[in-house]
């Protein structure tokens, strides 16, 4: 990470403020501040170690939101026909994304549902589900989206449509 002298001054001041605001973590912030002030370039990146280098594009975010919308439609449609169908509720639950291979999608899903409090119906009563499928899911969800987007009434699905989506 390259920092100008101006960047270092700003970061040093911010770290001094954090030392005062969070006395329990003061030593942590003081050590980072010293590295910045003395110009220990090796340690600059340590300050940002909790900041992900791999940003998620708007398109990737929108794709996750489309998937969540689709699962919202599946969930609400299922609730309407639950007593008339042989589909098990566990089959329609949103499994999430693979925490190892679909990390951005996994993190965004947790952020959007658990932190922002959206799509609460996909939690199925769990206070803080982690949505880690433990296996890659994005390709399946993309196949499902292709089918779902072909439906005229995407938010009022029949039993056959739900089954078709789940088999994609």
N, C-alpha and C positions, 0 to 999 in steps of 0.2 A: 504494500500500500504506500503510495506516495502522498506526502502531506507537505504543503507549503508552510512557511513560518507562520503565516496568518492562520492557517488551519490548526496548527499546533497551539497557538495562543487561544483560539476559540475552544478547542477541546480541553486544554488545561483549565480554563475558566469553568467550563461545564462540569468537569470532573471535581473541581473544588466545591462547586455547588452541591453535587451529589454526595460528596463526603459529609457535608453538613446536614443534608436532608435525611440521609440514611446512616446514622452513626453505627449501626450494627455491621454495615458493609463499608465503613470508612477506609479500612486498610486496603480493601480490594480497589477502591477508586483511587486512593493515594498512590498505590503502586503503578497503576496505569498512568496517572498524571505525571509521575516522575519519569516514566519511560518516554512520554511525550515531551516533557520539558527538556530532558537531557538528550533527546534525539536518538533513542535506541530503536532504530528502524525495524529490527527484527520483531519487536514487541508491538508495533502498531497494529498488526492484524489481530493480535490477541484481544484488543479492545472491542473489535467487531466480530469476535468469534461466534456470537449468538445471532448474528445477522446472516441470513441465507444469501449466498452469492447467486443462486439460480432463481431468478424472478419468474413468476407465473404470468403469462401474457393474458390480455383481456379475453382473447379467444379461448384459451384454456379454462379460464374462470367461467366463462359463459357456457362452455361445454359441461362443466360440472353442474352448473345451475340447471341446464337443460335435463341432465340426468336426474337431478333431484326433483324437478318438475314432473318428469315422467313417473318417478316413484310415488310422488304425491298423488298423481292421477290413478296409479295402480292401487294405492292404499285406500283412497276415498271410494273408488269404484268397487273394490273388494268389500268394503264395509256395507255398501248398499245391497250387495248380493250374497253376503256371507251365509245367510240361512238357506240359500237356494243352490249353493255350490259345493263341490267336493274338494275345492282348493284349500289346502292347509294354510293357516296364517303365516307360519314360518317360511313358506315358499315365497311369499310376496314381500318379505322384509328386505329393506335395503341393506346389503352386506358391506358396502363401503368400498375402499380401495386397498390395494396391497401396500402396507406401510414400508416395505423394502424396495419395491419396484415402481410404485406409483405415488411416491412421497408427496409431490406437490398437490396432487388431487386429494390424497388422504388428508394432508394438513389443511387444505382449503375447506374440505367438507367439515372437519372438526371445528374449524374457525366459524364457518357460516352457521352451522347448526348449534353447536354447543356454546360458543362465545357470543354470537350475535342473536341467538335464540330464534332462529328461523327454522322452518320445516319441522316443527316440534312433533308432528304426527309420525315422522320417520324414526323417532326415538323409541316408540312402542313402550312407553312407561319407564324407560331407564333414565335416570337423572343425567348421567354423563356417559353415553355410549362412545366407544372409541372408533367405530366404523373401520376397523382393520380387518379386511377380508382374508388376509394371510395367503392370498393367491391373486395373480393379476386378473383384473375385471374390466379394464377399460375397453378392450376389444368387444367383449360381450355387450357392454353398455352401448357401444356405438352401433352394433347390429340391432339392438333393441330400439335405439333412437330412430334408426332408419324406418323400422316398421311403425313405431308410434307416430312419427311425423306423417305417415301415409294415411292415418285415420282421419276421418272428417270431424268426429266429435272426440277429441283426444282426452277429454276429462270426464267422459261418461262411458267407460269401457265395459264391454260384455265379458262374460266368463271366457268365451272363446278367444277374445282379444287378449285378455290377461294371460291365458295359457300360451298363446302364440308369442307374446313378448317374453315370457319366462323361458321358453324353449329356444329363443334366438341364439 
